Amino acid sequence: MTPPAPGARRARKSAPRRSAAAPAVAPPRHPVAAAREDDAAPRYLQIARELTAAIASGRYPVGARLPTELELCEHFAISRFTAREAVRVLSSAGLVTRRQRVGTVVIATPDEARYTHAASSVADLFQYAQDTELRLIYVGKLALARDRAQQFGAKVGDEWTYAVGLRTETALGTGKGAASRPICVTRLYLSPILKGIDAKLRERKTAVYVIIEREYKRNIQRVEQELQSIALDADDAANLGSAPGSPALLVLRRYYDDRDQLLEVAENIHPGDRFTYRMQLRK
């Protein structure tokens, strides 16, 4: 289903006035491919993919205004919540921004976008895991050296499951197998409490925290997070398609269950030109 032209309404309603800063866009000559009915992704991600494809194709160029939430609801026959979530995904991906008295405006194409992660709770971290995809390229075992054992509160030589992967914005892929720039290199360290999780990681089709909670009946209750500026080494730079020595952000997270046991440690290395971390604190 082709996304509607900005400001488009049914015949019984008059078209709204448009801002000069956000030009109207003519209907496309070639319709954007609709999401498949058998697509297992949530409906809001299907809509986000269609809108991303429309931005990539020039249907909505930089500076153009996206349809309003109401227009999206009418066009796709969806709820306001679904429309809002679809736009949130685009905003997190750095493709659009909301402007007062103008609406939601395209600010970048998929190739130029800077991913923005907004977090104020553990639930936001879990949503980030759902909106992106971690593609593991190695899963194995690692005996902890002294420094890392001290960091984890474990014994030297304890064997933890170790995995390395690339996280991408595949939630917004414009087609099956569509390429997406990695937004980080991730290294996972998983406690030996989680017996057999290495095999589950190799076969997984969901987020790691879901496996921990569903398969091991251990709920993540607390997450400690540290941020540090670093320079990319040669290996991480090659995986990310960046220059060695370029600035990056290291986000270290420790996941604890309701018994306050450390279950997972995740090291995420984000290239500085591709990622923004936004946090909102309230008194």
Order of alpha helices (4+ residues) and beta strands (2+ residues): alpha-alpha-alpha-beta-beta-beta-alpha-beta-alpha-beta-beta-alpha-alpha-beta-alpha-beta-beta-beta
